[in-house]
Amino acid sequence: MAISIFDLFKIGIGPSSSHTVGPMHAAWLFVEALRDKGLIDRVERVEVQLFGSLSATGIGHGTDSAVIMGLMGQKPATIDPAIVIPTIETLKESGTLHLDSRREVTFDWSRDMQLHPDSLPRHPNAMRLIVHAGEQVLYQNTFYSVGGGFVIDEAQAEAGELDVDNTRLPYDFNSAVELLALCKEHNLRISELVLENEKAWRSEEEIRSGLWRIWQAMSECIQNGLSHEGILPGGLNVKRRARRKHQRLLAMAERPDLITTTLSAMNWVNIYALAVNEENAAGGRMVTAPTNGAAGIIPAVLYYYMNFQAGACERDAVEFLLAAAAVGILCKKNASISGAEVGCQGEVGSACAMAAAGLAEVMGGTPEQVENAAEIGLEHNLGLTCDPVGGLVQVPCIERNAIASVKAINAAQLALEEDGEHFISLDKVIRTMRDTGRDMQDKYKETSRGGLAVNAIEC
């Protein structure tokens, strides 16, 4: 299984990669199949069925709206987030869905948007789309949103495929041990090795420009988060804090003292992470990194580096993301980056490890030190549950990204002070994340049926 860096870092919208980006993309793929089969003009009714985690937290994560927008031909990378709410309101009032943005079909929200609490056997994030012509079922398919915006359909699931890309890579690796051995054998840094693999799909110029666009999208998300204020949607009445904290920190910087100087780095990184995840919670433009729920960690750490490290440049941003991707690839291949599969350790834990690796790389770390940084970042997120209050990616998700961003910097610092030798390997920690996720009760895996999600609710 070959995974591109652009599979891990995808531009989309909030609030969730597995519950918003993935379902929208799946619905778009469904429409593409209808188009290819010449069925669009025969469709009279569309039926949407959401199962398991997509049903349990789908409303709070915008899954229902995302599927509709995908059926209308919208894609996560290009949709204008501002059109979603008014489009859905119009559809509910009219009872008409514009399939592929052109074919008017009947859509009764109370009948055709179905939430099924039970999970399908293959994956907790499942959805089935069915189109009818009168009483006849024209076509149907089942999709699984397997984390980070990745989607597979029923045929791929039956074949046991998590990814259909069988591209041969020059330096393919399935473990950190293999990655380090390849770096040593070919005298490559981790970012250099990932870059060479990425050339199997596109030119170096395309890779660098594409990653710079990813970084620009991350930066814009931070800037948007720092400029907006008010209450986040969803009913929890969570206030945006990034803008207020940013203004306060700017004022404090003009009157430095020991405390403000000591805490400055932590404060800046906290604010950057809050800004991203508040934008995510509001359904804004995002980059999966590797998921939306954990999308603030890598941007916060890299934004801090790019703004405060003397001489930081475009090359640094690219190398940071390349090294981070190596860790994300390992987490996805050998465990999961899906909160619905392994809890938040798979999202925030993986992102923390990726950010730690990226920072260690641009700070001049050896491959062994970069691997150690990732190991520290992931190890100290093991067992983290995914229990969003009200099914919204707000509490505890927003603060959790801030905490993990600081943790990633600390992990990189600890690793860079050593020679790369350490007691527990990254491979063992990833394996432990997989095993812990397997043993974790389902109520702690993005269902809002356990943990903070139930204890935070007042009777």
C-alpha positions as CSV (number, residue, x, y, z in Angstrom):
1,M,0.0,0.0,0.0
2,A,1.5,3.3,-1.1
3,I,0.4,6.5,0.7
4,S,1.2,9.9,-0.7
5,I,1.9,12.9,1.5
6,F,-1.1,14.5,-0.3
7,D,-3.3,11.7,1.0
8,L,-2.4,12.7,4.6
9,F,-2.6,16.5,4.0
10,K,-5.8,17.4,2.1
11,I,-7.5,20.7,1.9
12,G,-11.2,20.4,3.0
13,I,-13.6,21.9,5.5
14,G,-14.5,21.3,9.1
15,P,-15.4,20.0,11.5
16,S,-14.2,16.4,10.8
17,S,-12.1,14.5,8.3
18,S,-13.8,11.2,8.9
19,H,-17.3,12.6,9.5
20,T,-17.3,15.5,7.1
21,V,-14.6,15.4,4.5
22,G,-14.8,11.6,3.9
23,P,-18.6,11.4,3.6
24,M,-18.6,14.4,1.2
25,H,-16.0,12.7,-0.9
26,A,-17.8,9.4,-0.8
27,A,-21.1,11.1,-2.0
28,W,-19.1,12.8,-4.8
29,L,-17.7,9.4,-5.8
30,F,-21.2,7.9,-5.8
31,V,-22.4,10.7,-8.1
32,E,-19.4,10.1,-10.4
33,A,-20.4,6.4,-10.6
34,L,-23.9,7.4,-11.5
35,R,-22.6,9.7,-14.2
36,D,-20.3,7.0,-15.6
37,K,-23.3,4.5,-15.7
38,G,-25.5,7.0,-17.4
39,L,-28.1,6.9,-14.6
40,I,-28.2,10.5,-13.4
41,D,-31.3,11.4,-15.6
42,R,-33.2,8.4,-14.4
43,V,-32.9,9.1,-10.6
44,E,-36.1,10.1,-8.9
45,R,-35.2,9.7,-5.3
46,V,-32.0,9.5,-3.2
47,E,-31.7,7.7,0.1
48,V,-28.9,8.2,2.6
49,Q,-28.2,5.8,5.4
50,L,-25.6,6.6,8.1
51,F,-24.4,3.8,10.4
52,G,-22.4,3.5,13.7
53,S,-20.2,6.5,14.5
54,L,-21.4,8.5,11.5
55,S,-24.9,8.1,12.9
56,A,-24.0,8.8,16.6
57,T,-22.1,12.0,16.0
58,G,-23.0,12.7,12.4
59,I,-25.3,15.7,13.1
60,G,-22.7,17.4,15.3
61,H,-20.0,16.7,12.8
62,G,-22.1,17.8,9.8
63,T,-22.1,14.4,8.2
64,D,-25.7,14.8,7.0
65,S,-25.0,18.1,5.3
66,A,-21.6,16.9,3.9
67,V,-23.3,14.0,2.2
68,I,-25.9,16.2,0.6
69,M,-23.3,18.6,-0.7
70,G,-21.3,15.7,-2.2
71,L,-24.5,14.5,-3.9
72,M,-24.8,17.9,-5.4
73,G,-21.4,17.6,-6.9
74,Q,-19.3,19.5,-4.4
75,K,-15.8,18.4,-3.4
76,P,-14.2,19.1,0.0
77,A,-11.2,20.8,-1.5
78,T,-13.1,23.3,-3.5
79,I,-16.4,23.9,-1.8
80,D,-17.1,27.3,-0.3
81,P,-18.0,26.6,3.3
82,A,-20.3,29.6,3.4
83,I,-22.8,27.9,1.0
84,V,-23.4,24.8,3.1
85,I,-26.0,26.1,5.7
86,P,-28.2,28.1,3.2
87,T,-28.1,25.2,0.7
88,I,-29.3,22.7,3.3
89,E,-32.0,25.1,4.6
90,T,-33.3,25.5,1.1
91,L,-33.3,21.8,0.5
92,K,-35.3,21.1,3.7
93,E,-37.8,23.7,2.7
94,S,-38.3,22.6,-0.9
95,G,-37.8,18.8,-0.5
96,T,-35.7,18.9,-3.7
97,L,-32.1,17.8,-4.1
98,H,-30.1,19.0,-7.1
99,L,-28.2,15.8,-7.9
100,D,-24.9,16.5,-9.5
101,S,-26.1,20.2,-9.5
102,R,-28.5,19.6,-12.3
103,R,-31.0,16.8,-11.7
104,E,-33.9,17.7,-9.4
105,V,-34.9,14.7,-7.3
106,T,-37.2,14.3,-4.3
107,F,-35.6,14.4,-0.9
108,D,-37.7,14.2,2.2
109,W,-35.2,14.8,5.0
110,S,-37.2,12.9,7.7
111,R,-37.5,9.9,5.4
112,D,-34.4,9.9,3.3
113,M,-31.8,10.9,5.9
114,Q,-31.6,7.8,8.0
115,L,-29.5,7.4,11.2
116,H,-28.8,3.8,12.2
117,P,-27.1,3.4,15.6
118,D,-25.6,-0.1,14.9
119,S,-22.3,-0.3,13.1
120,L,-21.7,-2.3,9.9
121,P,-19.2,-5.2,10.4
122,R,-16.4,-3.7,8.3
123,H,-15.9,-0.3,10.0
124,P,-17.7,2.0,12.5
125,N,-17.8,4.8,10.0
126,A,-20.2,3.5,7.3
127,M,-22.7,5.0,5.0
128,R,-25.0,3.6,2.2
129,L,-26.3,5.6,-0.7
130,I,-29.3,4.4,-2.7
131,V,-31.0,5.9,-5.8
132,H,-34.5,5.0,-6.9
133,A,-36.6,5.3,-10.0
134,G,-40.1,4.7,-8.7
135,E,-40.0,1.4,-6.8
136,Q,-36.9,0.3,-8.6
137,V,-33.4,0.6,-7.0
138,L,-31.2,1.9,-9.7
139,Y,-27.9,1.7,-7.9
140,Q,-26.5,1.6,-4.4
141,N,-23.1,1.4,-2.7
142,T,-21.7,1.4,0.8
143,F,-18.7,3.5,1.7
144,Y,-16.4,3.5,4.8
145,S,-14.7,6.6,6.0
146,V,-11.6,5.1,7.5
147,G,-10.0,8.3,8.9
148,G,-8.2,11.4,7.6
149,G,-10.7,11.7,4.7
150,F,-9.7,8.3,3.3
151,V,-12.7,6.5,1.8
152,I,-13.2,2.9,0.5
153,D,-16.3,1.4,-1.0
154,E,-17.9,-2.0,-0.5
155,A,-15.9,-3.7,-3.2
156,Q,-12.6,-2.4,-1.9
157,A,-13.6,-3.4,1.7
158,E,-14.5,-7.0,0.5
159,A,-11.0,-7.2,-1.1
160,G,-9.5,-6.1,2.2
161,E,-8.1,-2.9,0.6
162,L,-7.6,0.2,2.7
163,D,-6.0,1.9,-0.3
164,V,-6.0,0.9,-4.0
165,D,-2.7,2.6,-4.8
166,N,-0.1,0.0,-5.6
167,T,2.5,2.5,-6.9
168,R,6.0,1.1,-6.5
169,L,8.1,3.4,-4.4
170,P,11.9,3.5,-4.5
171,Y,12.3,3.5,-0.8
172,D,9.1,1.8,0.5
173,F,8.9,1.2,4.2
174,N,6.4,-0.4,6.5
175,S,8.1,0.2,9.8
176,A,10.3,2.8,11.5
177,V,13.1,0.2,11.6
178,E,12.9,-0.1,7.8
179,L,12.7,3.7,7.4
180,L,15.9,4.2,9.5
181,A,17.7,1.4,7.7
182,L,16.9,2.9,4.3
183,C,18.1,6.4,5.5
184,K,21.3,4.9,6.7
185,E,21.9,2.7,3.6
186,H,21.3,5.6,1.2
187,N,22.6,8.4,3.4
188,L,19.3,10.2,3.3
189,R,17.4,12.4,5.8
190,I,13.8,11.3,6.5
191,S,12.5,14.3,4.5
192,E,14.7,13.5,1.6
193,L,13.6,9.8,1.5
194,V,9.9,10.8,1.6
195,L,10.5,13.3,-1.2
196,E,12.1,10.6,-3.4
197,N,9.1,8.3,-2.8
198,E,6.7,11.1,-3.6
199,K,8.4,11.5,-7.0
200,A,6.8,8.2,-8.0
201,W,3.6,10.3,-8.4
202,R,4.7,13.8,-9.4
203,S,7.8,16.0,-10.1
204,E,9.8,17.6,-7.4
205,E,8.6,21.0,-8.5
206,E,5.0,19.8,-8.2
207,I,5.7,18.3,-4.8
208,R,7.3,21.4,-3.4
209,S,4.7,23.8,-4.8
210,G,1.9,21.5,-3.6
211,L,3.3,21.3,-0.1
212,W,3.7,25.1,-0.1
213,R,0.0,25.4,-1.0
214,I,-0.8,23.1,1.9
215,W,1.2,25.3,4.2
216,Q,-0.4,28.4,2.9
217,A,-3.9,26.9,3.6
218,M,-2.8,26.0,7.1
219,S,-1.5,29.6,7.6
220,E,-4.7,31.1,6.3
221,C,-6.7,28.9,8.7
222,I,-4.6,30.2,11.6
223,Q,-5.1,33.8,10.5
224,N,-8.8,33.3,10.0
225,G,-9.0,31.9,13.5
226,L,-7.2,34.8,15.0
227,S,-9.6,37.3,13.3
228,H,-12.9,35.7,14.2
229,E,-14.8,35.8,17.5
230,G,-18.2,34.9,18.9
231,I,-20.0,31.7,19.7
232,L,-19.2,28.4,17.9
233,P,-22.2,26.7,16.3
234,G,-23.8,23.6,17.7
235,G,-25.6,24.5,20.9
236,L,-22.8,24.2,23.5
237,N,-22.3,28.0,23.4
238,V,-18.5,27.5,23.4
239,K,-16.8,30.9,22.9
240,R,-14.0,31.5,20.5
241,R,-10.9,32.4,22.5
242,A,-8.0,32.6,20.0
243,R,-8.6,36.3,18.9
244,R,-8.9,37.5,22.5
245,K,-5.9,35.6,23.7
246,H,-3.9,36.8,20.7
247,Q,-4.6,40.5,21.4
248,R,-3.8,40.0,25.1
249,L,-0.5,38.3,24.2
250,L,0.5,41.1,21.8
251,A,-0.2,43.6,24.6
252,M,1.9,41.5,27.1
253,A,4.8,41.4,24.6
254,E,5.1,45.1,24.9
255,R,5.6,44.8,28.7
256,P,7.8,41.7,29.1
257,D,8.6,40.3,32.5
258,L,10.0,36.9,33.6
259,I,6.7,35.1,33.5
260,T,5.6,36.4,30.1
261,T,9.1,35.7,28.6
262,T,9.1,32.2,30.1
263,L,5.6,31.3,28.9
264,S,5.8,33.1,25.6
265,A,6.4,30.1,23.3
266,M,3.7,28.1,25.0
267,N,1.2,30.9,24.7
268,W,1.9,31.5,21.0
269,V,1.6,27.8,20.2
270,N,-1.6,27.5,22.2
271,I,-3.2,30.4,20.4
272,Y,-2.2,29.0,17.0
273,A,-3.8,25.6,17.8
274,L,-6.9,27.2,19.2
275,A,-7.3,29.3,16.1
276,V,-7.2,26.3,13.8
277,N,-9.6,24.2,15.8
278,E,-12.0,27.0,16.3
279,E,-12.1,27.4,12.6
280,N,-12.6,23.7,12.2
281,A,-15.5,23.7,14.7
282,A,-17.1,26.5,12.7
283,G,-16.9,24.5,9.5
284,G,-14.2,26.6,7.9
285,R,-11.5,25.8,5.4
286,M,-9.1,23.2,6.8
287,V,-6.2,20.9,6.1
288,T,-6.4,17.3,7.4
289,A,-3.2,16.9,9.5
290,P,-3.7,14.0,9.4
291,T,-7.4,14.5,10.5
292,N,-9.6,17.5,11.2
293,G,-10.0,16.7,14.8
294,A,-6.3,17.0,15.2
295,A,-5.7,19.6,12.6
296,G,-4.3,22.3,14.8
297,I,-1.2,20.6,16.1
298,I,1.1,20.5,13.0
299,P,0.1,24.0,11.8
300,A,0.6,25.4,15.3
301,V,4.1,24.0,15.7
302,L,5.2,24.9,12.2
303,Y,3.7,28.4,12.3
304,Y,5.6,29.1,15.5
305,Y,8.8,27.8,13.9
306,M,8.3,29.8,10.7
307,N,7.5,33.0,12.6
308,F,10.1,32.9,15.3
309,Q,13.1,30.9,13.9
310,A,15.6,33.2,12.2
311,G,16.0,32.5,8.5
312,A,13.0,30.1,8.3
313,C,12.0,29.7,4.7
314,E,9.8,27.7,2.3
315,R,12.3,24.8,2.2
316,D,11.8,24.4,6.0
317,A,8.0,24.2,5.7
318,V,8.4,21.5,3.0
319,E,10.9,19.5,4.9
320,F,8.8,19.7,8.1
321,L,5.8,18.3,6.3
322,L,7.8,15.6,4.5
323,A,9.2,14.3,7.8
324,A,5.9,14.5,9.5
325,A,4.3,12.5,6.7
326,A,6.7,9.6,7.3
327,V,5.3,9.2,10.8
328,G,1.7,9.6,9.6
329,I,2.2,6.9,7.0
330,L,3.5,4.5,9.7
331,C,0.6,5.3,12.0
332,K,-1.9,4.7,9.2
333,K,-0.3,1.6,7.9
334,N,0.2,-0.1,11.3
335,A,-2.6,1.2,13.5
336,S,-5.1,3.9,12.6
337,I,-5.6,7.7,12.4
338,S,-9.3,7.3,13.0
339,G,-10.9,8.2,16.3
340,A,-13.8,5.9,15.5
341,E,-11.3,3.0,15.3
342,V,-8.7,3.6,18.1
343,G,-9.9,6.7,20.0
344,C,-8.2,10.1,20.0
345,Q,-4.8,8.6,20.4
346,G,-5.1,7.8,16.7
347,E,-5.8,11.5,15.8
348,V,-4.2,13.8,18.4
349,G,-1.5,11.2,19.2
350,S,-0.5,10.7,15.6
351,A,-0.6,14.4,14.9
352,C,1.6,15.1,18.0
353,A,4.1,12.5,16.8
354,M,4.1,13.9,13.3
355,A,4.6,17.5,14.5
356,A,7.4,16.4,16.8
357,A,9.1,14.6,13.9
358,G,8.8,17.6,11.6
359,L,10.2,20.0,14.2
360,A,13.1,17.7,15.0
361,E,13.8,17.4,11.2
362,V,14.0,21.1,10.6
363,M,16.1,21.6,13.7
364,G,18.8,19.4,12.2
365,G,17.9,16.1,13.9
366,T,19.3,12.9,12.7
367,P,16.8,10.2,11.5
368,E,17.2,8.5,14.8
369,Q,16.5,11.7,16.7
370,V,13.4,12.3,14.5
371,E,12.1,8.8,15.2
372,N,12.7,9.3,18.9
373,A,10.8,12.6,18.8
374,A,7.8,10.9,17.2
375,E,8.0,8.1,19.7
376,I,7.9,10.5,22.6
377,G,5.0,12.4,21.1
378,L,2.9,9.4,20.5
379,E,3.8,7.4,23.7
380,H,2.4,10.1,25.9
381,N,-0.9,10.2,24.1
382,L,-1.5,6.4,24.4
383,G,-5.0,5.6,25.7
384,L,-6.5,8.9,24.8
385,T,-10.3,8.5,24.2
386,C,-12.4,10.2,21.7
387,D,-15.5,11.5,23.6
388,P,-16.7,14.7,22.1
389,V,-19.4,16.4,24.1
390,G,-22.6,16.7,22.1
391,G,-21.0,15.1,19.1
392,L,-19.2,18.4,18.4
393,V,-15.5,18.8,17.7
394,Q,-15.2,21.4,20.4
395,V,-14.9,20.0,23.9
396,P,-12.4,18.6,24.7
397,C,-11.0,18.7,21.1
398,I,-10.0,22.3,20.8
399,E,-7.9,22.5,24.0
400,R,-6.6,19.0,23.3
401,N,-4.9,20.3,20.2
402,A,-3.2,23.1,22.1
403,I,-1.9,20.7,24.8
404,A,-0.6,18.3,22.2
405,S,1.1,21.1,20.2
406,V,3.2,22.1,23.3
407,K,3.8,18.4,23.9
408,A,5.2,18.0,20.4
409,I,7.7,20.8,20.9
410,N,8.8,19.2,24.2
411,A,9.1,15.8,22.6
412,A,11.4,17.2,19.8
413,Q,13.5,19.1,22.4
414,L,13.9,16.0,24.5
415,A,14.9,13.9,21.5
416,L,17.4,16.5,20.1
417,E,19.2,16.5,23.5
418,E,20.0,12.8,23.1
419,D,21.8,10.7,20.4
420,G,18.7,8.9,19.1
421,E,19.0,5.8,21.2
422,H,16.0,5.1,23.4
423,F,14.2,2.3,25.3
424,I,10.9,2.1,23.4
425,S,10.8,2.2,19.6
426,L,8.3,4.1,17.6
427,D,7.1,0.8,16.1
428,K,6.3,-0.6,19.5
429,V,4.4,2.5,20.4
430,I,2.3,2.4,17.2
431,R,1.7,-1.3,17.8
432,T,0.6,-0.4,21.4
433,M,-1.8,2.3,20.0
434,R,-3.3,-0.4,17.7
435,D,-3.8,-2.9,20.6
436,T,-5.1,-0.2,23.0
437,G,-7.6,0.9,20.4
438,R,-8.7,-2.7,19.8
439,D,-9.3,-3.2,23.6
440,M,-11.0,0.2,24.1
441,Q,-14.7,0.1,24.5
442,D,-16.7,1.5,21.6
443,K,-18.3,4.1,23.7
444,Y,-14.9,5.9,23.9
445,K,-14.5,5.9,20.1
446,E,-16.2,9.0,18.7
447,T,-19.7,7.9,19.6
448,S,-20.4,10.5,22.3
449,R,-21.7,7.7,24.5
450,G,-19.0,7.6,27.1
451,G,-16.4,9.6,29.0
452,L,-16.7,13.4,29.0
453,A,-19.5,13.2,26.4
454,V,-21.8,11.9,29.1
455,N,-20.3,13.1,32.3
456,A,-20.3,16.7,31.1
457,I,-24.0,16.7,30.6
458,E,-26.0,18.0,33.5
459,C,-29.1,16.2,34.5
